[in-house]
Amino acid sequence: MRSVRRLEAGMALPQTAAEWAAETDVIRMAKCYRGRHWFPKLRLFAIACCRRIWHLIPPGMSRDRVETAERFAMGQATKGELAAANVGATLEIEQSRFYTNNAQTSYSYSEPGFSVASTVKACTLPAEHPAIFVPMHILRVVSHLAYREEIARGGDHRSATLSAEAAQRAETECMATLLRTMVGNPFIDEAKR
């Protein structure tokens, strides 16, 4: 299945408040923030995106890692705790790459489990990276789930791909609204808000 999230080569990021407000690609929007003062808000936005797929994140350590990242953004966890969460999330990604079939004999690439684990790890990345990579992984999760659901209903590859693309567009719109609401326009001086 192809991804509809690829950015066109040479496509410039928004450069003004009006361009950013009109942008519909949440990843392109997230790339516009500059400066350390945005990092906590951007991480909290990434956590809010994770909460949208919370039911897919396994209870226990995975959720604890997201909550550690959230506490870090609020100044309630140390860099060491965030780093430990990142290491644990990396191990979970390795475990999620494969699954054992019913016969216990073979392993296969596992989606959306891999993208869910990657979403958790992205929450623990430094700086503004969570706001870029969490949406990217969530869009993969949403796409895979929509594709699978359409196939399960008896659809063919074409209808499943269209369903996956529609799900990605809808999720992108939701996350863009969340970014606008939680973080704000990076081109408008915070003092004027």
ABEGO torsion letter per residue (X at the ends): XBBAABBBBGBBBBABAAAAAABABAAAAAAABBEAAAAAAAAAAAAAAAAAAAAABBBEAAAAAAAAAAAAAAGABBAAAAAAAAAAAAAAAAAAABBBBAAGABBBBBOAAAAAAAAAAAAABBEAAAAAAAAAAAAAAAAAAAAAAAAAAGBBAAAAAAAAAAAAAAAAAAAAAAAAAAAEBAABBAAAX
